Amino acid sequence: MSNQLDVEQLETKTIAEIRKDGLNKQTLERIASDRAEMQRAKEEAKARLPGQFISLKQDKETRTFLFSGQYQKVEKPATDFVTKQPIPGRTVTRYRFQVYDVTDPNNPSEVAIFERGNTEAEKILYWLARQQPQLNIMRNGAAGSQKTTYDIYPAGTVTATNMR
């Protein structure tokens, strides 16, 4: 059901009718629903970890992140990859990790948020559980690719992937 009212459904009341009868039940319910949605959005924004979102955009782009250990598990509406439109009734789980980009150790970033899905979050949590908070992350996939993967390993570690 859409909260949008069709123009045909709108009725025009006179000033006197509005002052006498007030707003109709349907309008009051719609207002309550919209206000609840606004309040939910405010609460989510307050609860969000501080920092700007950070991402890797190019194939083979590699960055070194220092993870603070703070992260959030968030349920978000699923969206169609092509149209970017929400898919009704579907959600996805995302993990928001608080990080510092220490790729250039002499010029680390301000605190940032690195958001990933289950596949990458599992790898990140694996290394964090082993007391490895500084991780190299390499993107494998062209910009905008739906088949992108990430190599995630402790900083200072030589792997077959990063020897290419």
VOVEX-747835 format. One record per residue (C-alpha): residue in three letters; x, y, z. Coordinates in nm, 3 decimals. Last residue first. Layout:
N
(rec "Ala"; (X; Y; Z))
...
This chain:
164
(rec "Arg"; (5.161; -1.015; -0.908))
(rec "Met"; (5.302; -1.057; -0.554))
(rec "Asn"; (4.983; -0.916; -0.397))
(rec "Thr"; (4.774; -1.218; -0.489))
(rec "Ala"; (5.032; -1.478; -0.388))
(rec "Thr"; (5.037; -1.329; -0.042))
(rec "Val"; (5.299; -1.130; 0.151))
(rec "Thr"; (5.184; -1.019; 0.496))
(rec "Gly"; (5.281; -0.671; 0.617))
(rec "Ala"; (4.920; -0.573; 0.669))
(rec "Pro"; (4.698; -0.866; 0.762))
(rec "Tyr"; (4.487; -1.012; 0.479))
(rec "Ile"; (4.171; -0.929; 0.286))
(rec "Asp"; (4.141; -1.001; -0.086))
(rec "Tyr"; (3.811; -0.857; -0.205))
(rec "Thr"; (3.565; -0.979; -0.467))
(rec "Thr"; (3.370; -0.789; -0.732))
(rec "Lys"; (3.120; -0.982; -0.943))
(rec "Gln"; (2.855; -0.708; -0.974))
(rec "Ser"; (3.104; -0.479; -1.145))
(rec "Gly"; (3.054; -0.103; -1.110))
(rec "Ala"; (3.426; -0.028; -1.130))
(rec "Ala"; (3.607; -0.339; -1.248))
(rec "Gly"; (3.667; -0.624; -1.009))
(rec "Asn"; (3.924; -0.744; -0.758))
(rec "Arg"; (3.945; -0.494; -0.471))
(rec "Met"; (4.241; -0.526; -0.240))
(rec "Ile"; (4.219; -0.486; 0.136))
(rec "Asn"; (4.527; -0.480; 0.354))
(rec "Leu"; (4.443; -0.520; 0.721))
(rec "Gln"; (4.555; -0.359; 1.046))
(rec "Pro"; (4.344; -0.492; 1.336))
(rec "Gln"; (4.508; -0.839; 1.351))
(rec "Gln"; (4.427; -0.963; 1.703))
(rec "Arg"; (4.312; -1.304; 1.579))
(rec "Ala"; (3.943; -1.213; 1.629))
(rec "Leu"; (4.011; -0.909; 1.408))
(rec "Trp"; (4.136; -1.139; 1.133))
(rec "Tyr"; (3.824; -1.357; 1.131))
(rec "Leu"; (3.600; -1.050; 1.172))
(rec "Ile"; (3.744; -0.906; 0.850))
(rec "Lys"; (3.696; -1.232; 0.658))
(rec "Glu"; (3.336; -1.271; 0.780))
(rec "Ala"; (3.265; -0.906; 0.702))
(rec "Glu"; (3.386; -0.963; 0.344))
(rec "Thr"; (3.131; -1.235; 0.273))
(rec "Asn"; (2.854; -1.095; 0.495))
(rec "Gly"; (2.826; -0.754; 0.333))
(rec "Arg"; (3.057; -0.454; 0.360))
(rec "Glu"; (3.060; -0.098; 0.492))
(rec "Phe"; (3.392; 0.076; 0.567))
(rec "Ile"; (3.318; 0.376; 0.791))
(rec "Ala"; (3.578; 0.649; 0.849))
(rec "Val"; (3.789; 0.799; 1.129))
(rec "Glu"; (4.011; 1.074; 0.992))
(rec "Ser"; (4.268; 0.954; 0.746))
(rec "Pro"; (4.631; 0.868; 0.813))
(rec "Asn"; (4.903; 1.090; 0.661))
(rec "Asn"; (5.249; 0.963; 0.752))
(rec "Pro"; (5.129; 0.600; 0.745))
(rec "Asp"; (5.003; 0.642; 0.385))
(rec "Thr"; (4.773; 0.339; 0.348))
(rec "Val"; (4.663; 0.416; 0.705))
(rec "Asp"; (4.292; 0.457; 0.624))
(rec "Tyr"; (4.138; 0.463; 0.971))
(rec "Val"; (3.846; 0.232; 1.032))
(rec "Gln"; (3.502; 0.196; 1.194))
(rec "Phe"; (3.335; -0.109; 1.043))
(rec "Arg"; (2.977; -0.103; 0.918))
(rec "Tyr"; (2.841; -0.451; 0.854))
(rec "Arg"; (2.553; -0.502; 0.613))
(rec "Thr"; (2.262; -0.744; 0.631))
(rec "Val"; (2.022; -0.732; 0.338))
(rec "Thr"; (1.647; -0.671; 0.333))
(rec "Arg"; (1.364; -0.780; 0.110))
(rec "Gly"; (0.991; -0.695; 0.138))
(rec "Pro"; (0.985; -0.455; -0.156))
(rec "Ile"; (1.307; -0.443; -0.362))
(rec "Pro"; (1.439; -0.088; -0.334))
(rec "Gln"; (1.539; 0.082; -0.663))
(rec "Lys"; (1.908; 0.102; -0.758))
(rec "Thr"; (1.801; 0.030; -1.120))
(rec "Val"; (2.084; -0.208; -1.209))
(rec "Phe"; (2.176; -0.361; -0.871))
(rec "Asp"; (1.814; -0.383; -0.748))
(rec "Thr"; (1.805; -0.273; -0.386))
(rec "Ala"; (1.764; -0.466; -0.062))
(rec "Pro"; (1.633; -0.257; 0.229))
(rec "Lys"; (1.895; -0.234; 0.504))
(rec "Glu"; (1.958; -0.440; 0.816))
(rec "Val"; (2.265; -0.312; 1.001))
(rec "Lys"; (2.537; -0.490; 1.200))
(rec "Gln"; (2.758; -0.230; 1.360))
(rec "Tyr"; (3.132; -0.211; 1.415))
(rec "Gln"; (3.388; -0.084; 1.661))
(rec "Gly"; (3.716; -0.277; 1.670))
(rec "Ser"; (3.912; 0.032; 1.566))
(rec "Phe"; (4.014; -0.127; 1.235))
(rec "Leu"; (4.336; 0.007; 1.080))
(rec "Phe"; (4.284; 0.002; 0.706))
(rec "Thr"; (4.549; -0.051; 0.440))
(rec "Arg"; (4.433; 0.017; 0.087))
(rec "Thr"; (4.459; -0.167; -0.242))
(rec "Glu"; (4.295; -0.078; -0.573))
(rec "Lys"; (4.331; -0.387; -0.793))
(rec "Asp"; (4.018; -0.290; -0.993))
(rec "Gln"; (3.893; 0.058; -0.901))
(rec "Lys"; (3.632; 0.184; -0.651))
(rec "Leu"; (3.752; 0.104; -0.300))
(rec "Ser"; (3.521; 0.254; -0.041))
(rec "Ile"; (3.500; 0.500; 0.248))
(rec "Phe"; (3.188; 0.622; 0.427))
(rec "Gln"; (3.235; 0.934; 0.638))
(rec "Gly"; (3.279; 0.906; 1.011))
(rec "Pro"; (3.084; 0.853; 1.332))
(rec "Leu"; (2.918; 0.517; 1.402))
(rec "Arg"; (2.544; 0.527; 1.348))
(rec "Ala"; (2.316; 0.534; 1.654))
(rec "Lys"; (2.216; 0.897; 1.605))
(rec "Ala"; (2.140; 0.837; 1.236))
(rec "Glu"; (1.931; 0.531; 1.321))
(rec "Glu"; (1.735; 0.730; 1.581))
(rec "Lys"; (1.670; 1.011; 1.331))
(rec "Ala"; (1.553; 0.763; 1.065))
(rec "Arg"; (1.316; 0.598; 1.313))
(rec "Gln"; (1.178; 0.941; 1.411))
(rec "Met"; (1.110; 1.026; 1.045))
(rec "Glu"; (0.935; 0.691; 0.992))
(rec "Ala"; (0.722; 0.748; 1.304))
(rec "Arg"; (0.633; 1.096; 1.174))
(rec "Asp"; (0.528; 0.950; 0.837))
(rec "Ser"; (0.307; 0.688; 1.002))
(rec "Ala"; (0.144; 0.938; 1.238))
(rec "Ile"; (0.077; 1.178; 0.948))
(rec "Arg"; (-0.078; 0.896; 0.742))
(rec "Glu"; (-0.300; 0.797; 1.034))
(rec "Leu"; (-0.409; 1.160; 1.081))
(rec "Thr"; (-0.488; 1.191; 0.710))
(rec "Gln"; (-0.696; 0.872; 0.711))
(rec "Lys"; (-0.887; 0.984; 1.025))
(rec "Asn"; (-0.995; 1.317; 0.873))
(rec "Leu"; (-0.846; 1.650; 0.979))
(rec "Gly"; (-1.042; 1.897; 1.189))
(rec "Asp"; (-1.425; 1.891; 1.183))
(rec "Lys"; (-1.515; 2.254; 1.264))
(rec "Arg"; (-1.199; 2.440; 1.158))
(rec "Ile"; (-1.161; 2.219; 0.852))
(rec "Glu"; (-1.527; 2.261; 0.760))
(rec "Ala"; (-1.508; 2.643; 0.801))
(rec "Ile"; (-1.199; 2.664; 0.584))
(rec "Thr"; (-1.379; 2.470; 0.315))
(rec "Lys"; (-1.289; 2.114; 0.243))
(rec "Thr"; (-1.142; 1.983; -0.078))
(rec "Glu"; (-1.139; 1.612; -0.118))
(rec "Leu"; (-0.839; 1.424; -0.235))
(rec "Gln"; (-0.902; 1.076; -0.366))
(rec "Glu"; (-0.883; 1.183; -0.732))
(rec "Val"; (-0.538; 1.332; -0.674))
(rec "Asp"; (-0.421; 0.988; -0.572))
(rec "Leu"; (-0.275; 0.974; -0.224))
(rec "Gln"; (0.080; 0.853; -0.178))
(rec "Asn"; (0.125; 0.639; 0.131))
(rec "Ser"; (0.138; 0.336; -0.097))
(rec "Met"; (0.000; 0.000; 0.000))
